[in-house]
Amino acid sequence: MQVILREPELEKFIDAQVQNGRFESAEAAVEAAVELLMRESESFELDDETIDAINRADEQIERGEGLDFKQFASEMRKKFAAHC
């Protein structure tokens, strides 16, 4: 497989990593990046408890029990200011 980077800053970053000795080659740097992406995507799976909490929150919003974001942010600012 051949990979072409379209963003010059990405290529410069990889070249710098190789020059600094962090990786043997540009290919090794890209392989490490893909491995990291794979590990992150595997660890991002939601467990049943989290999915249930999201579903409960969605149901609350549908019933009109949610807060408007501006209202929520205002309340949090007041709460934070009281503790500082």
N, CA, C and O of each residue as an XYZ file, in Angstrom:
336
protein
N       0.843     -1.175      0.000
C       0.000      0.000      0.000
C       0.891      1.241      0.000
O       1.918      1.293      0.677
N       0.481      2.208     -0.756
C       1.209      3.468     -0.790
C       0.291      4.549     -0.252
O      -0.871      4.630     -0.650
N       0.802      5.389      0.655
C       0.010      6.460      1.261
C       0.590      7.790      0.826
O       1.802      7.999      0.876
N      -0.283      8.684      0.400
C       0.136     10.026      0.021
C      -0.537     11.006      0.979
O      -1.762     11.041      1.092
N       0.279     11.792      1.659
C      -0.264     12.789      2.582
C      -0.516     14.081      1.815
O       0.379     14.608      1.154
N      -1.732     14.578      1.909
C      -2.079     15.794      1.182
C      -1.798     17.071      1.971
O      -1.755     18.163      1.406
N      -1.608     16.924      3.268
C      -1.347     18.085      4.113
C       0.158     18.209      4.352
O       0.758     17.326      4.964
N       0.769     19.283      3.880
C       2.222     19.441      4.037
C       2.677     19.405      5.495
O       3.761     18.901      5.787
N       1.863     19.933      6.416
C       2.276     19.939      7.819
C       2.363     18.531      8.397
O       3.161     18.276      9.299
N       1.537     17.611      7.876
C       1.623     16.223      8.333
C       2.933     15.594      7.879
O       3.602     14.897      8.643
N       3.282     15.849      6.644
C       4.535     15.306      6.117
C       5.731     15.896      6.866
O       6.681     15.180      7.185
N       5.684     17.195      7.146
C       6.769     17.829      7.897
C       6.876     17.241      9.298
O       7.979     17.010      9.793
N       5.752     17.001      9.929
C       5.754     16.427     11.268
C       6.380     15.037     11.264
O       7.221     14.719     12.104
N       5.965     14.225     10.320
C       6.523     12.873     10.234
C       8.011     12.930      9.952
O       8.787     12.200     10.570
N       8.424     13.789      9.023
C       9.856     13.929      8.729
C      10.634     14.342      9.979
O      11.728     13.836     10.226
N      10.078     15.245     10.752
C      10.750     15.695     11.982
C      10.866     14.552     12.983
O      11.888     14.415     13.656
N       9.822     13.729     13.084
C       9.862     12.590     13.996
C      10.952     11.598     13.595
O      11.632     11.028     14.448
N      11.105     11.404     12.307
C      12.149     10.497     11.808
C      13.529     11.108     12.064
O      14.437     10.421     12.531
N      13.684     12.390     11.760
C      14.977     13.061     11.959
C      15.369     13.087     13.437
O      16.552     13.001     13.765
N      14.385     13.204     14.326
C      14.666     13.221     15.762
C      14.952     11.828     16.315
O      15.295     11.678     17.488
N      14.809     10.807     15.464
C      15.122      9.449     15.877
C      13.978      8.719     16.557
O      14.175      7.621     17.078
N      12.797      9.299     16.565
C      11.670      8.627     17.212
C      11.224      7.417     16.396
O      10.776      6.415     16.953
N      11.351      7.517     15.076
C      10.979      6.411     14.186
C      12.104      6.176     13.186
O      12.857      7.087     12.842
N      12.200      4.930     12.729
C      13.227      4.582     11.747
C      12.921      5.156     10.375
O      13.826      5.474      9.602
N      11.627      5.285     10.082
C      11.232      5.738      8.751
C       9.846      6.370      8.818
O       9.148      6.270      9.827
N       9.466      7.020      7.724
C       8.126      7.595      7.635
C       7.085      6.489      7.716
O       6.028      6.674      8.320
N       7.371      5.352      7.119
C       6.447      4.225      7.155
C       6.213      3.762      8.595
O       5.083      3.461      8.980
N       7.283      3.708      9.382
C       7.153      3.284     10.780
C       6.301      4.280     11.563
O       5.518      3.879     12.425
N       6.444      5.562     11.276
C       5.645      6.586     11.960
C       4.172      6.447     11.606
O       3.310      6.541     12.480
N       3.881      6.225     10.335
C       2.482      6.060      9.912
C       1.900      4.789     10.506
O       0.745      4.783     10.932
N       2.677      3.712     10.544
C       2.196      2.470     11.155
C       1.865      2.686     12.630
O       0.847      2.187     13.110
N       2.700      3.416     13.348
C       2.450      3.695     14.766
C       1.175      4.520     14.927
O       0.396      4.292     15.852
N       0.968      5.469     14.034
C      -0.236      6.300     14.102
C      -1.487      5.466     13.861
O      -2.491      5.646     14.550
N      -1.439      4.569     12.904
C      -2.595      3.717     12.608
C      -2.853      2.755     13.761
O      -4.006      2.509     14.115
N      -1.794      2.211     14.348
C      -1.966      1.321     15.510
C      -2.622      2.063     16.669
O      -3.499      1.519     17.340
N      -2.203      3.293     16.904
C      -2.799      4.103     17.962
C      -4.277      4.363     17.670
O      -5.112      4.278     18.570
N      -4.593      4.674     16.438
C      -5.978      4.901     16.042
C      -6.813      3.644     16.250
O      -7.956      3.721     16.702
N      -6.254      2.509     15.926
C      -6.969      1.240     16.128
C      -7.250      1.006     17.609
O      -8.365      0.640     17.980
N      -6.241      1.218     18.458
C      -6.425      1.015     19.902
C      -7.466      1.971     20.459
O      -8.293      1.580     21.281
N      -7.430      3.226     20.015
C      -8.403      4.209     20.493
C      -9.815      3.848     20.064
O     -10.756      3.997     20.843
N      -9.973      3.378     18.843
C     -11.308      3.041     18.366
C     -11.853      1.814     19.081
O     -13.061      1.704     19.292
N     -10.974      0.889     19.457
C     -11.411     -0.292     20.197
C     -11.822      0.066     21.614
O     -12.762     -0.523     22.146
N     -11.144      1.011     22.231
C     -11.435      1.360     23.617
C     -12.606      2.328     23.729
O     -13.022      2.664     24.838
N     -13.140      2.779     22.607
C     -14.223      3.750     22.639
C     -15.597      3.093     22.644
O     -16.610      3.792     22.619
N     -15.648      1.795     22.676
C     -16.936      1.120     22.689
C     -17.660      1.417     23.995
O     -17.060      1.388     25.069
N     -18.945      1.699     23.895
C     -19.740      2.012     25.076
C     -20.235      0.733     25.730
O     -20.643     -0.209     25.049
N     -20.196      0.707     27.064
C     -20.716     -0.450     27.777
C     -22.235     -0.316     27.934
O     -22.804      0.741     27.659
N     -22.875     -1.387     28.372
C     -24.343     -1.405     28.489
C     -24.856     -0.325     29.437
O     -25.888      0.292     29.175
N     -24.143     -0.096     30.533
C     -24.565      0.906     31.514
C     -24.575      2.308     30.899
O     -25.495      3.090     31.140
N     -23.558      2.617     30.113
C     -23.480      3.925     29.461
C     -24.575      4.074     28.415
O     -25.196      5.131     28.314
N     -24.813      3.036     27.646
C     -25.873      3.073     26.630
C     -27.226      3.277     27.300
O     -28.046      4.056     26.815
N     -27.468      2.580     28.421
C     -28.727      2.761     29.157
C     -28.870      4.192     29.653
O     -29.958      4.761     29.578
N     -27.788      4.784     30.159
C     -27.833      6.159     30.651
C     -28.150      7.129     29.512
O     -28.916      8.076     29.694
N     -27.573      6.896     28.361
C     -27.855      7.749     27.198
C     -29.319      7.616     26.797
O     -29.986      8.612     26.516
N     -29.814      6.388     26.772
C     -31.220      6.168     26.406
C     -32.162      6.841     27.406
O     -33.166      7.430     27.006
N     -31.846      6.760     28.714
C     -32.676      7.428     29.723
C     -32.654      8.936     29.519
O     -33.687      9.594     29.640
N     -31.491      9.484     29.211
C     -31.372     10.921     28.969
C     -32.187     11.331     27.749
O     -32.862     12.361     27.771
N     -32.128     10.530     26.683
C     -32.932     10.817     25.487
C     -34.419     10.826     25.819
O     -35.158     11.689     25.347
N     -34.854      9.872     26.627
C     -36.263      9.807     27.026
C     -36.652     11.029     27.850
O     -37.746     11.568     27.681
N     -35.766     11.468     28.737
C     -36.043     12.658     29.535
C     -36.176     13.886     28.640
O     -37.061     14.717     28.849
N     -35.318     14.000     27.667
C     -35.385     15.141     26.741
C     -36.694     15.109     25.967
O     -37.339     16.143     25.796
N     -37.093     13.931     25.496
C     -38.353     13.805     24.758
C     -39.552     14.208     25.613
O     -40.541     14.725     25.094
N     -39.463     13.971     26.932
C     -40.553     14.355     27.846
C     -40.465     15.827     28.242
O     -41.307     16.315     28.995
N     -39.463     16.533     27.747
C     -39.315     17.947     28.063
C     -38.629     18.203     29.391
O     -38.738     19.298     29.943
N     -37.920     17.206     29.916
C     -37.272     17.343     31.206
C     -35.846     17.873     31.105
O     -35.177     18.031     32.126
N     -35.378     18.144     29.918
C     -34.011     18.619     29.739
C     -33.894     20.107     30.001
O     -34.897     20.817     30.070
N     -32.669     20.571     30.145
C     -32.402     21.988     30.329
C     -31.878     22.581     29.034
O     -31.142     21.930     28.292
N     -32.256     23.803     28.773
C     -31.682     24.553     27.676
C     -30.200     24.758     27.984
O     -29.840     25.009     29.134
N     -29.346     24.657     26.982
C     -27.912     24.758     27.230
C     -27.538     26.085     27.868
O     -26.728     26.111     28.795
N     -28.106     27.183     27.399
C     -27.769     28.488     27.971
C     -28.145     28.541     29.445
O     -27.406     29.089     30.263
N     -29.295     27.972     29.779
C     -29.720     27.930     31.178
C     -28.749     27.084     32.000
O     -28.323     27.485     33.083
N     -28.408     25.923     31.477
C     -27.467     25.035     32.159
C     -26.125     25.717     32.369
O     -25.570     25.674     33.467
N     -25.597     26.351     31.317
C     -24.300     27.020     31.406
C     -24.342     28.134     32.437
O     -23.390     28.305     33.199
N     -25.419     28.887     32.473
C     -25.564     29.962     33.445
C     -25.549     29.418     34.871
O     -24.883     29.969     35.747
N     -26.287     28.335     35.096
C     -26.324     27.723     36.429
C     -24.953     27.195     36.839
O     -24.553     27.337     37.994
N     -24.236     26.593     35.906
C     -22.912     26.067     36.217
C     -21.923     27.199     36.522
O     -21.075     27.063     37.404
N     -22.032     28.315     35.789
C     -21.150     29.461     36.054
C     -21.392     29.996     37.458
O     -20.449     30.301     38.188
N     -22.674     30.109     37.832
C     -22.999     30.598     39.172
C     -22.471     29.641     40.238
O     -21.913     30.075     41.246
N     -22.646     28.352     40.015
C     -22.183     27.352     40.963
C     -20.657     27.388     41.101
O     -20.122     27.280     42.205
N     -19.964     27.541     39.961
C     -18.517     27.585     39.970
C     -18.043     28.861     40.663
O     -17.105     28.817     41.459
N     -18.675     29.989     40.372
C     -18.277     31.272     40.973
C     -18.452     31.233     42.485
O     -17.668     31.849     43.206
N     -19.454     30.530     42.976
C     -19.693     30.434     44.413
C     -18.577     29.670     45.124
O     -18.338     29.884     46.313
N     -17.896     28.784     44.404
C     -16.839     27.972     44.998
C     -15.454     28.589     44.859
O     -14.492     28.070     45.425
N     -15.336     29.673     44.126
C     -14.022     30.301     43.925
C     -13.793     31.451     44.850
O     -12.736     32.080     44.803
